[in-house]
């Protein structure tokens, strides 16, 4: 029988953001778009069981590709993919706005449970203002905001949106967010880039609102930006007051103003009134995910100019980059096959870039151009933890207790007890197991040594290699915000 030694010392864990081939701390996410059934459900006419199984399959694929977060679209056009107290069920879920799934299930609740089973965060993704994407597609439900409150609506061709300048609109959106925040165990609230219309640019459609609700602002463009900023601030305050651990993030258009990064594209600051520097300066977001959807060397919007510019913004908030995988991994893409890999390598060369989010999930779940294979076998072959957010929680959990190894018919088994709550009352959310060939090799910042992320509350781990000699295992506790405890070392001699 092997000699098994529990070493009576611990290894302290440091949070490092050093950029390398497979960093230990990196946000790896995918947007699951539900509008027009881009990613899910695969068909709004599909049965409940088919919809659920399709989502399970997609989450399995994302987890296998190394994703640690999903951004699940739950509100596409003032509708709901959950049991809302304020808005009707989505047309894109059942084929009829206002019609509940039958047999009934709650897609958001289901997605949360299944994502957490796979060790992935779930961020509930909302379109804050879009009310009707295309008036020609279907008839809205009688309880839809465009029917109940037409006075809240700005119309641009076939597009309808809530008027951001109206206090009643802000209150409605806040109620919607609060409803989800209170009733669902989400990890984040996420907004995309649909603020004012992309085109044609708004002109005088909100002039009466400006007259009645200018808040002392004399320039209408400044007022429109302030409308957006005011709602973002109020959302952040509600999130932190109700569930401080929930993250709030936004994915703005990748170009703010062309002079910032020497680009020549769409100016989101002046057309859709997007002001992400304000959100960062005022710390009313936890992360920002600019949609840098162009190639390295693009004539008007060079990825290799935009990412470095975003990385220069002085802030303690997180920066993830939104990447257009559905275009650049598409089978008919004419650009470089290495484009996405080159972008990831460029991202990792900037310490302030802490991860990527891919639009959209189907490029991964369908393994377009071998994308999922590249993630699994190369870019994301090692387990990674989302970066910690010290302004939310910097207290690590307590290390595992009563750690020991036993020999069973199934092999060696590591077993431990869940520790007491830390000083912030948090218990471990999962555990990490590292493997090293020598004591001198032990370095918990190297992701290649993580052999398992143990999600089960049954705190045990099988399949240790009985042929190993002088092997060291280290077990740590990790809380919901991914703070990691000191490590307990086990030696098999």
Secondary structure, DSSP 8 states (H G I E B T S, - for coil): ---EEEEEEEE---------TT-SB-EEEEEE--GGGSSSSS-TTS-HHHHHHHHHHHHHHHHHTT--EEEEEEESSS-BSS--SSS-B-HHHHSSTT---SS---HHHHHHHHHHHTT-EEEEEE-SSEEES-TTT----TTSHHHH-GGGEEEETTEEEE-TT-HHHHHHHHHHHHHHHHHS--SEEEE-S-SS-SSS---STTHHHHHH--TT---HHHHHHHHHHHHHHHHHHHHHHH-TTSEEEE--BS-S-HHHHT--S--HHHHT---HHHHHHTT--SEEEEE--S-TT-SSS-HHHHHHHHHTS--SSEEEEEE-HHHHTSTT--S-TTHHHHHHHHHHTSTTEEEEEES-THHHHTTGGGHHHHIIIIIT-S--B----TTT--------EEEEEEEETTEEEEEEE-----TTS---SEEEEEEESSGGG--TT-GGGEEEEE--SS-EEEEE-TT-SSEEEEEEEE-TT--B--EEEEEE-
